[in-house]
Amino acid sequence: MAVVRVRQHVNPLSDRYQAPVENPAWETVFANPRQPLHIDIGCGKGVFALQMAQLQPEWNFLGLEIRKPVVESAQKRQQEAGLSNLHFMYCNVNISLRALLESWGDQNPLQQVSIQFPDPWFKKRHQKRRVLQPELVATLAEFLPPGGRVVVQSDVEEVAVDMCDRIAENPHFLRSSSDWLPTSPFPAQTDRERVTLEQGLPVHRAIFTRS
């Protein structure tokens, strides 16, 4: 059987990632579409979202990822686990997130968003490829209710600082602490988080609450 290699990084600005995703019928995606919704942006293989869906059945979890083969593998895991409070979608969030959230109508259940260990894009000319752009922050501020949370984590301090700066620029978000959080607010871990902690390396975390 041929092994399909999945690129670690894809350029979200390339033409192939500019098409908006088709909005699903949420009542066919989730058994109870009105449960509180947690969106995991850049969900990768979906390990974190799958664990969260198992641990918190009273929540719905939506994983969004730009690499299509990775999403297909996450969808297979979800189907094997038989979880009706979990869904994965292939999309570029900076193109599709607003329309996805608008498609819920007046009963939007979004309560929490996580952005964990995103591609760092270190070179200055590439930083516009980073996932957390001002327009995305504005969309989150618009659709999260007061008290809704955005949780960011990275093992690269420069990236974590950049994410925090981007969110803090928006007057609708308040950071819970000026220091990095010592532990994760979640009972589940991403692959990258687990490996980083096993190596004894730091994870830089912050929580922002919609004011």
N, C-alpha and C positions, 0 to 999 in steps of 0.2 A: 504494500500500500504506500502510495506517495505521501511524503510528509509536506504539508503546506506550511511554509514559513510565514509568520505574521510579523509585519514590521513593527518595531517598538514605537517608532514615532511616525506620524503622518502629518503633513502640512495642512492644517484646517483651512488655509486660505486658497488652496488649489481649487480649480474649477470643479473637480469631481465631488467636492464636499459642499457645494453651494446650494444644492437642491433641497428645498424644505421637505421634511418627512410627512407622510400622510398621517393625519390624526386618527387614532383608533377609536372605536366605540367603547368607552370606558366600562360600560356595564357588561361587555363581553370579555373584558380583560381581567377585571377583578370581581370576585364573588360579591363583595360589598364595596362598591365604588365610593361610598360616602365616608368610609373610615379615614382617619387622618393619614395624609400622604407624606412620605419621605422620599425625596429624589436624590439619588446618588449620581452626581455628575462625573463622568469619566470612570465608570464602574469597572472597567477592565473585565476580568473573567467572571465577575459577579459573586465572588466568594463572600465578600462582606454583606452584600444585599441579601444573599441566600440565607446566611446565618441569622441576619436580623429578622427576616421574614419568619424563620422558624421560632425565634426567641420571642417575637412580639406579634402574635397573630392578630392583635387588635389594631395593627397599623397596616397600611399598604405601602409597598416599596417599588419604586420605579428606577431602574438602572439605565442610564443613558451613556452610550459609548460610540466613538467615531470609527473604530476599527471593526468592520463588518464580520470577519471570521471570528473575532473574539466574542462578539454579540451572539453569533450562532451557537458557539460553545456554551455561553451562559444560558441561552434559551433551552438548550438540551438539558442542562443541569436542573433548571427550573421544572421542566416537564417530568424528569425522572423523580424529582422530589414531590411532585404533585401539589405544589403550593399555589393556592388561588389568591394570595395576597402579594404576589410578586410578578413583575413583568420587566422585560428587557427590550430596549429599542436601539436600533442603529440610527444615529443622527449626529449632526454637528449642532451642539446646543446653542452656539452663537447665531445660528440661522433659524433653528426650529423651536427653541424653548417657549418664546412668547406665544406662538400659535398653539402649541401643545397646552399651555396653561389656559389660554382663552377658550379652548375647546371644551373645558369643563363647564362653562357658563357661570351663572351666579353662585353655584354651589361648589366653588373651588375648594378642595380639601387640603391644599398644600399647607403643611405645618413646619417642615424641616427640610434642609438641603445640606448635603455633605459634598465637599470637594477635597479629595484625598490623594496626595502624592501625584499631582499632575505632572505632565512632561515639563521639565525645567526650561528648555529653550534658553540656554545661557547667553548666546551671542546677542549683542544689543540689537542688531538688525532683525533678529528672529523673535524678539520679545512680544511683538504684535501677534504672534501665533499662540501665546499663552491663553489658556482657557478663560481666565477671569478678566474680561474686558469691562470697561465702565458701563456699556450698554447691558451687559448681562447682569451686573449688580443692580442697575436701575429696574430691570425686569423682576428680579427677586424682590426688590423693595416694593414693587407695585403689587405683586401677587401674594406675598407672605402677609399673614395677619399680624396685628400687634402681638408680641410675645413669640412669634415664629422665629426659628433659629437658622443661622448658617454656620456650619462647623467646617473649619479648614484644618488640614494636616499636611505636613511635608517633612521629609528627612533632609531637605535642602533649605537651610535657614533663609537664604536670599529669596527663594521662591515663597516661603511662608510670609516673610516680611512684605513682599510685593503683593500677595493676596490680601493681607491685612490692610495695607495702605489703600488698595483699590476699594475695599469695602468701607473703610473708615472715611473715605472721601464723600460717601453718600450720607447725608444728614439723617437718614431714617434708621441707621444702624448704630447700636452701641456695643462696644466690646466689653465682655464680662470681666476681663482682667487685663492689665497692661503687661503682665508677665505671661510667658508660655504656660499652658496648663500642664501639670505634672503627669496626669493620666488621661486616657481617652474617656470621653463622656459616653461611649458606646460599649455594649457588652460583646461586640464582635470586632474582628480585626481584618484589615486587608492583607493580602499576601505580602505586600511591600512592608507594611507595618510590622508584621510578625518577624520577617527576616531582619529588619533594622534593629528591633529590640533584642533579638537573639544574638546579634553581633555587638550588643552593648552600646549602640549608637543612639543619639537623641532623636526624638520626634518633636517637631515644633507644632503646637496646636493652639487654636484660638476659637472662641465662640462669639458670634455677633447676634444680638437680639434685635428684632424689628421693633422700633419704638412706636 
